[in-house]
Amino acid sequence: MWQQRSDILPPDKAKDFAKYPMVTANTLRPRKDRPKRVKMLTRDFIEDSLYNPNYGYFSKQAVIFNPGEPFQFNLIKDELDFQKILGQRYTEFEDQLDDKDFNETRQLWHTPTELFRPYYGEAIARYLVTNYKLVHHPFTDLTIYELGAGNGTLMLNILDYIRDIYPDVYERTQYKIIEISSALAALQSSQLGASAASRGHAGHVEIINKSIFNWDIYVGAPCYFIALEVFDNFAHDAIRYDPFTEQPHQGLVLIDNEGEFYEFYTKDIDPVADSFLRVRHAACSKPFRHPLSGSRLIRNFKSRLPFAPNLTVPEYIPTRLMQFFDTLRDYFPLHQLVTSDFNQLPGRIPGYGSPVVQTRYQRRTVPVTTPFVQQGYFDIIFPVDFSVMEDIYRAITGKLTRVMSHKEFLQRWAYVEETKTISGENPMLSWYKNASTMLGFAPLYLSKPHHLAPSSAMNQPPAEASQVPPKQLFHTTHFTYGWYSFPPGLQNMALDKTCRQVDNETYVRFNQLVNALGKLYTQLEARKHAVASTDASSKWKDLWQQELSRLSNRTMTWFLEHEKIYAEILEAWREL
């Protein structure tokens, strides 16, 4: 057990540390008062501070800004004018709250879902429906899970859009919110009854008031999982390293009988933190920043200086995020993930992957320099390292991913003209520059039509297949989860090409092409980071040719026989 030497004359709490009981966030959930005379892991302290149902930040303090009527961006002069109007609505919103219940410590913040309503939600709905119709329709329902739905605005925007634009899909849509906060779950329920239009969604919505980390229901059907600005509030563990031996030490916090906080570190790493460190080491394909990433010689020299700390600066590791991916793998195996979060944050406390810790007092933001503060009154927001998160998600779930900027996602899926000001500026695209979006999707391959009997030879179709009209053949063909995949652009093209097949033999050979391209794409994805130099394009081209030459002679023969299709697919790949 270690305590930082950098602290100036800290009180000796070693005896208290030895005798105080170890608690967790789960064991503290029934408590109505903040604990004293206990010790806990850093991640349990953060989770208890944010999510305890009796005094946690999201349970008792947090309020999400609702701007009222959607902004008419096409009538707003420019971004500066938009900021002015937004400030006015902020003041009006909080004045109305104070008229009902004056509160100097109200914790108020906004989200892109609220600021750019309904356009932001419609962009996500467009992505969901497009992928659903491409992959699952009409074989399964459109099932959407949203984690941490806030005011419920995104839910309403998505369902409104699907109902108005895709009524056939809406009939098969189920929207399920997983909300840990009872207060926010009640608010989301009230949103459903706020108007006649929203009340119409009641039969399509289920609000589940529980923590995702207590989830115990297996969902075997395909579904879409939305998590917007959720990962930044997942609890992290604090790890410091011995600068000489590089041994990790896990952080704990002791709360004495006065309610004061004292930070301790132990060599005994718990299984969750140990698992994260091992998974990250095995999964990450690119270097990542951490306390040991610099020169060992310089680190050792600095550690020998007078008054130097006996451990490195802390590294905050997203252990709860890893456990969330475990839950997706174990209980939602056929999910597709849509997540967006902050990739960097200003004003963070010292450390690697460290959070911003702040509160609001008298409508002003007050930052602090430690996460060990009065539970429930401070927001603790972590930046998300999307490079590390992407590799860990892929390793745990076996999914494929695509990471893009907030702006890039909206340019692809939103009608950006609707949020353009008179000057041509577009706040929905220019705001949240420090946010990224990650899409997780399952490996896919084109399956054999259900009506066909199994055949020992793929190029020897059953006799009855010739009697099936081409249109019916296509309608019995669908995408099925498997080991292989290829980019979304090729998925669209694959469906289009399959429509044109005229006999089962051609279909079977096309299926072989799909699988061959899937294997190829998987191999290229695994080597993506090896060609991240300035001449990457030529290396990609060479790599493509090398892998292409290894495909079977039969598939190559099919390529030559269907040169036009092959050329179009190759061109689509190069564009991607």
C-alpha positions, 0 to 999 in steps of 0.5 A: 500500500502506497501514499504519494510522497508529493503530498505535503505532510499528509496525515497518516491514515495507514491504520484507518486503511487497514481497519476500514471495510472495503465497499463497492458502488453496488453495496452503497446503492441502498444507502441514503447518506454518503458513506464514511469510515470506508475504502473503495476502488476509484471506479466505485467512488466515481460510479457511486458519485455519479449514479447512486440513486439517493445522492448521485449526480444523475439521480438528484442534481443533473438537469438537461437543457430543453430549448423549447421550440426547435431553432429555425436555423435558416432564419438565423443570421450566423453562428454568433446570432445563434449563440445569442439566441441560445444564451437567451433560451438558457436564461429563460429555461433556468428562470422558469426552473428557479420560479418553481424551485430556486437552486444555486447548485443546479447542474445544467448542460446541453446535448446536440440532440436538444440543440439540433432537434429534430435534425440530429435525431433524424440523421441517426434514424436515417442511418438505422433504417437504411441499415435495417432495410439493407440487412434485416428487413423483412426478416426481423423487427427493427429493435433499438436500444438506447442507453441513457436517453436523457430527456427522451428527445432522441427517442421521439425524434427517431420514432417520429421520423420512422413513422412519417417516412417509413410507416411499414418499418414503423409498424415493426419498430420497438424502442427500448430505453435502458436508464439507470436514473429513476428520475430520468426514466420518469421524465422519459415516460412523461415525454411519451404523454406530452402530446397526441403525437408522442402518445402514439408511440407508447405501444412501440416504447419500453423504458427499462429502469436498471443499470446496463451492468446488471443486465441479465436478459439474453437478446438473441435477435438483431438489434441496434444499440445507441449510446450517445455521450454515455461513455464519458461518464463511465467509471474509470480505475486509476493506475499509477506505475512504479517508475523503476519496476513499471509495476502497476498500482491500483487506486483506492480512496479512503473516506474517514469519519469526517468525510475527508478523502485520501488516495491510496495505491496498492500492488494488488490489482483487482481482476477487472483492472488486470483484465483491461490491461491485458486486453489492451496490451493484446488488442491495440494495434497502435501506440497509445499514451500512458505514463510509461510511454516515454523514455525510461532513462529520463523517467528514472532520472526524474524519479531520483530527484529530491521530492520526486513522487514515488509513483508516476502520474495516474492513468485513468483506464475505462474498465466500466467501458470494457465491462459494457462491451462484455455485456454486449457480447454476452447478451446482445450478440447480434447488435450493431453499435452507434456511439458518439462521444468527446475525444478530447476535453479542455481543463482536465485534471492531471494524468493520462486519460484524466477527466474534467471534474466540475460543478455549477454554482450560481449559474457558473461552472466551477472546475476542480483538480481532483475526482475525490469531491463531495459525491453527487455535486460534481460531474466527472467527464472522461475523454474517450480514446477512440483508437483504443476503444475501437480495438478493444471493442473489436477484440471483445465483440468480434465486430467490425468498426468505423470511426469518423468525426461528428461532422463526417457522420452528419454530412453523410446522414443528415440533411445539412441544409436544414441547419444552415444559417443565412450566412452559410455557417452550419452550427450542427457541423461546426460545433462539437469538433472534439467529438467522434462517432463509432459505428460497430457492425457485425461481419456478414456474408450472403447466405444460401436461400432457405428453400434450397436443400443443402448441397455437398458441392457449392457449384452443384446446385440442387435440381429444384433450384432451376424451377425458382423464378429469379425474383423469388430467388432474390427475395429468399436471399438475405444477409446472415451473420458470419465470419466475413464482411465487406464495406457498406458500399459493397453491401449495397452493390452486392444486393444490386448485383444479386437482383440481376442473377438469372439462375442459381448457378450464377447465384452460387458463384456470386456467393463465392465472390462475396465470401472471397471479398469478405475474407480479403477485406478482413485481411486488409482491415487487420493490416490497415495500420501497417500502411499508415505512411505517406505512400499508403495508397500505393501500398494498399494497391500492392496489398490488394493485388497480392491478396487478390492473386491468392484467391482460388482459380475458380473465383478468378475464373468467375471474375473474368467471366463477369468482368463488368461486375468485378470492375465495378466492385473493384472501383467501389473498393478504391473509392472507399 
